[in-house]
Amino acid sequence: MPDETKSQDERPLAIEVRNLRVAYGEREILHGITFDVRAGETMVILGGSGSGKSTLLRTLAGLEQPSGGEVHMCGKNLQTLSPEGWHELRTRMGISFQSGALFGSMSVGENVALPLREHTKLDGSTIDIMVRLKLEEVGLSGYENYYPAQLSGGMKKRAAVARAMAMDPEILFFDEPSAGLDPIIAAGIDELLLKLKQAFKITIVVVTHELASAFLIADRMILVDKGNIVAIGTPAEMKASMHPRVRQFLDRIPEPEMEQELDYLQLLTGQIVPLRQ
């Protein structure tokens, strides 16, 4: 039987991050992060609120400028790319934001068509065909003429995925794809990501704090804490980790100051407040 783990390890690197630092003014958010993402794998970035995970994703997607270090994507150094180089690279990546970020004044079809109109010279009829195909891939066939306000939360997420897929990208970025959705709809989004990866062999980077989703879709995972990577590995390796911050995050253990607040609340109310689930 072939060694599947070895074959995955030998895949080329889609993203290389070396000593990445990002600061907002004098406040440094990411403190020298280093990791790789292999071609065709799903890397999940975990972390609590304020950990720096969304800043990391935005930097990888070229939406934030690093203050130090390097990011290489598809073999190109993002810090030295010309405007023309950036234009070409953006045709090879797609991003789906937490809110969906659909344009409310445009129909679903127009939203999905936007990258094709911006980055290609395809004629209108060809773009219409591609839009229908992308919407069919995400389970929204026939919704071309609907507007975002007419869609449910889960449908908006799917439409955003269709737009991110419009250019048949090599790399897809997702910011909290399951956030704000009920468990059944969220499970549908997870299944969609798995289907897209299997069908198109895309490299996928997902930021989430939803543990059930993360362990379902990830090939490997990173835990970011206070702007640093504290652990990286497969889902099985993360579950087996004895690192204190990994255990705290996975076991949902409150910070000490939160425990003190809950103890005080219990004292005031005379009721038992569960600290863990």
C-alpha positions in Angstrom: 0.0 0.0 0.0 1.4 3.4 -0.9 2.4 5.8 1.9 -0.3 8.5 1.5 1.2 10.7 4.2 4.6 10.7 2.4 3.0 11.6 -0.9 1.2 14.5 0.7 4.4 15.7 2.3 6.1 15.7 -1.1 3.5 17.9 -2.8 4.8 21.3 -3.9 4.3 24.3 -1.6 1.5 26.6 -2.6 2.2 29.1 0.2 5.4 29.8 2.1 5.3 32.2 5.1 8.6 33.2 6.7 9.0 35.3 9.9 5.8 37.2 9.0 5.1 40.3 11.1 2.1 42.6 10.8 1.6 45.8 12.8 -1.2 48.4 13.0 0.7 51.5 13.9 2.9 50.7 16.9 0.9 47.6 17.8 2.3 44.4 16.4 -0.4 41.8 15.7 1.7 39.0 14.2 5.1 38.3 15.8 7.2 36.4 13.2 5.0 33.6 12.0 6.5 30.8 9.8 4.6 27.9 8.1 3.9 26.3 4.7 0.7 25.2 3.0 1.1 22.4 0.5 -0.7 22.4 -2.9 -4.1 20.7 -2.7 -4.4 20.6 1.1 -6.9 22.3 3.4 -5.1 24.3 6.1 -7.3 25.5 9.0 -6.2 28.5 11.1 -7.7 28.3 14.6 -7.6 30.9 17.3 -9.7 32.9 19.7 -11.0 36.4 19.1 -8.1 38.8 18.8 -5.6 36.1 18.2 -4.5 37.4 14.9 -5.9 34.7 12.7 -8.1 37.0 10.5 -5.1 39.4 10.1 -3.0 36.4 9.0 -5.6 35.4 6.4 -5.9 39.0 5.1 -2.2 39.3 4.8 -1.9 36.0 2.8 -4.7 37.3 0.5 -2.8 40.6 -0.1 -5.3 42.7 1.8 -2.8 43.7 4.5 0.8 44.8 4.1 3.3 43.0 6.4 5.8 45.0 8.4 8.4 42.2 8.1 9.1 38.8 6.8 8.0 37.3 3.5 5.0 35.5 1.9 5.5 33.4 -1.2 2.4 32.3 -3.1 2.5 30.2 -6.3 6.3 30.7 -6.2 6.0 34.5 -6.2 7.2 36.9 -3.4 4.2 39.1 -2.5 6.5 41.8 -1.2 8.2 42.3 -4.6 5.3 41.9 -7.0 4.6 44.6 -9.5 1.0 45.8 -10.1 0.9 43.6 -13.2 2.2 40.7 -11.1 -0.5 41.2 -8.5 -3.2 41.4 -11.2 -2.1 38.0 -12.6 -1.8 36.4 -9.1 -5.3 37.6 -8.1 -6.7 35.6 -11.0 -5.3 32.5 -9.4 -6.9 33.0 -6.0 -10.4 33.5 -4.6 -11.6 34.8 -1.2 -14.9 34.4 0.6 -15.4 36.9 3.5 -17.2 36.2 6.7 -20.2 38.3 5.8 -20.2 37.1 2.2 -19.6 40.7 1.1 -22.0 40.4 -1.8 -22.9 43.7 -3.4 -26.6 44.3 -2.5 -27.3 46.4 -5.6 -26.2 43.5 -7.8 -28.1 40.2 -8.5 -26.4 37.0 -7.4 -25.5 36.3 -11.1 -23.9 39.8 -11.4 -21.9 39.2 -8.2 -20.5 36.0 -9.4 -19.8 37.5 -12.8 -17.8 40.4 -11.4 -14.4 38.8 -11.3 -14.8 37.5 -14.8 -15.7 40.9 -16.1 -12.8 42.5 -14.2 -10.1 40.1 -15.1 -11.0 38.5 -18.4 -12.1 39.5 -21.9 -14.8 36.9 -22.2 -17.9 37.8 -24.0 -21.2 38.2 -22.1 -22.8 34.9 -23.2 -19.7 32.9 -22.1 -19.7 34.7 -18.7 -23.4 33.9 -18.3 -22.7 30.2 -18.9 -19.8 30.2 -16.4 -22.0 31.9 -13.8 -24.7 29.3 -14.2 -22.1 26.5 -13.8 -20.6 28.1 -10.7 -24.0 28.5 -9.0 -24.8 24.9 -9.9 -21.6 23.8 -8.2 -22.7 25.4 -4.9 -26.3 24.3 -5.1 -27.8 27.7 -6.2 -28.9 26.8 -9.7 -31.6 29.1 -10.9 -30.8 31.9 -8.4 -29.0 34.1 -10.9 -31.6 36.9 -10.8 -32.1 36.9 -7.0 -30.6 39.7 -4.9 -28.6 39.1 -1.7 -31.4 40.5 0.4 -33.7 37.7 -0.9 -31.3 35.0 0.2 -30.9 33.2 3.6 -27.6 33.3 5.4 -26.5 30.0 4.1 -27.4 30.9 0.6 -25.4 34.1 0.8 -22.4 32.1 1.9 -22.8 29.7 -1.0 -23.1 32.6 -3.4 -19.9 34.1 -2.0 -18.2 30.8 -2.6 -19.4 30.7 -6.2 -17.9 34.2 -6.7 -14.6 33.1 -5.2 -14.6 30.1 -7.6 -15.5 32.2 -10.6 -11.9 32.3 -12.0 -11.2 28.6 -11.2 -8.5 29.6 -8.7 -5.6 27.5 -7.5 -6.0 28.9 -3.9 -9.2 29.7 -2.0 -9.3 31.7 1.3 -12.3 31.5 3.6 -12.9 33.7 6.6 -15.3 32.1 9.1 -17.4 30.2 6.5 -19.7 28.8 9.1 -20.1 31.9 11.4 -23.7 32.8 12.2 -25.2 29.7 10.6 -27.3 27.1 12.4 -25.6 23.7 12.7 -27.4 22.1 9.8 -26.6 24.9 7.4 -23.0 25.1 8.7 -22.6 21.3 8.0 -23.8 22.0 4.5 -21.0 24.6 4.0 -18.4 22.1 5.3 -19.6 19.5 2.9 -19.4 22.0 0.1 -15.8 22.8 0.9 -15.0 19.1 1.0 -16.7 18.6 -2.4 -14.8 21.6 -4.0 -11.5 20.3 -2.8 -12.1 16.8 -4.0 -13.4 17.9 -7.4 -10.9 20.7 -8.2 -7.8 19.8 -6.1 -7.7 23.4 -4.8 -5.5 24.6 -2.0 -7.8 25.9 0.7 -7.0 28.1 3.7 -9.8 28.5 6.3 -10.0 30.8 9.3 -12.5 29.5 11.9 -13.1 29.1 15.6 -15.7 26.4 14.9 -14.0 23.2 16.2 -16.5 20.7 14.7 -16.0 22.3 11.2 -12.3 22.6 11.6 -11.8 18.9 12.5 -14.0 17.8 9.6 -12.4 19.8 6.8 -8.7 20.1 7.8 -5.7 18.2 6.5 -3.6 20.3 8.9 -4.3 22.9 11.5 -2.6 25.9 13.0 -3.4 27.4 16.4 -2.7 31.1 16.6 -2.5 32.7 20.0 -1.7 36.3 20.7 0.0 36.7 17.3 2.1 33.5 17.5 1.7 30.0 16.2 1.6 27.7 19.3 0.9 24.4 17.4 0.7 23.0 13.9 -0.3 19.5 12.8 -2.9 17.2 11.6 -6.3 17.0 13.4 -5.2 13.8 15.1 -1.9 15.5 16.3 -3.8 18.5 17.6 -6.2 16.3 19.5 -3.3 14.4 21.1 -1.3 17.6 21.9 -0.6 18.3 25.6 0.4 21.9 24.9 -1.4 24.0 27.5 -2.8 26.5 25.1 -4.0 23.8 22.7 -5.7 22.0 25.5 -7.3 25.2 26.8 -8.7 26.0 23.3 -9.9 22.5 22.5 -11.3 21.8 25.9 -12.9 25.2 26.1 -11.3 26.2 29.4 -11.8 29.9 30.3 -9.0 32.3 31.0 -8.3 32.7 34.8 -9.7 36.2 34.8 -12.9 34.8 33.2 -13.1 32.2 36.0 -12.9 34.9 38.6 -15.7 36.8 36.9 -17.9 33.7 36.9 -17.1 33.0 40.5 -18.1 36.6 41.3 -21.3 36.1 39.3 -22.0 32.9 41.2 -21.5 34.8 44.5 -23.9 37.5 43.5 -26.7 35.2 42.2 -26.2 32.2 44.4 -26.4 30.0 41.3 -23.8 27.6 40.0 -22.3 28.8 36.7 -20.8 26.0 34.7 -17.2 26.8 33.7 -16.7 24.0 31.2 -18.8 21.9 28.8 
